[in-house]
Amino acid sequence: MVIIGIPSVIIDFDERFRFNAVAAILFHTGYLLLVVAVVLLFRSDARAWFSRARVAPDT
């Protein structure tokens, strides 16, 4: 849903910024973090992070 909503965020950018600049900056920063989180889900090393296998610490 985050990826599908990108066009509406881009279209509404100017309107949000005119209404309240600080709120718009905070909204877009938070949305950018959501997009980064979704991108990180599909990295090749994400499967190992989600696995239930325990890895011994490197001591």
HUCORBEL-V836612 format. One record per residue. SS is DSSP state (helix for helix, strand for strand, loop for the rest). PSI is psi as a letter, one per 40 degrees, with the letter a starting at -180 (* if undefined). BURIAL is + if it has 16 or more other C-alpha atoms within 10 Angstrom, else -. Layout:
# HUCORBEL-V836612
ss psi burial
SS PSI BURIAL
SS PSI BURIAL
This chain:
# HUCORBEL-V836612
ss psi burial
loop d -
loop d -
loop d -
loop d -
loop e -
helix d -
helix d -
helix d -
helix d -
helix d -
helix d -
loop e -
helix d -
helix d -
helix d -
helix d +
helix d -
helix d -
helix d -
loop h -
helix d -
helix d -
helix d -
helix d +
helix d -
helix d -
helix d +
helix d +
helix d -
helix d -
helix d +
helix d -
helix d -
helix d -
helix d -
helix d -
helix d -
helix d -
helix d -
helix d -
helix d -
loop e -
loop i -
loop d -
loop e -
helix d -
helix d -
helix d -
helix d -
helix e -
loop i -
loop e -
loop h -
loop h -
loop h -
loop i -
loop i -
loop g -
loop * -
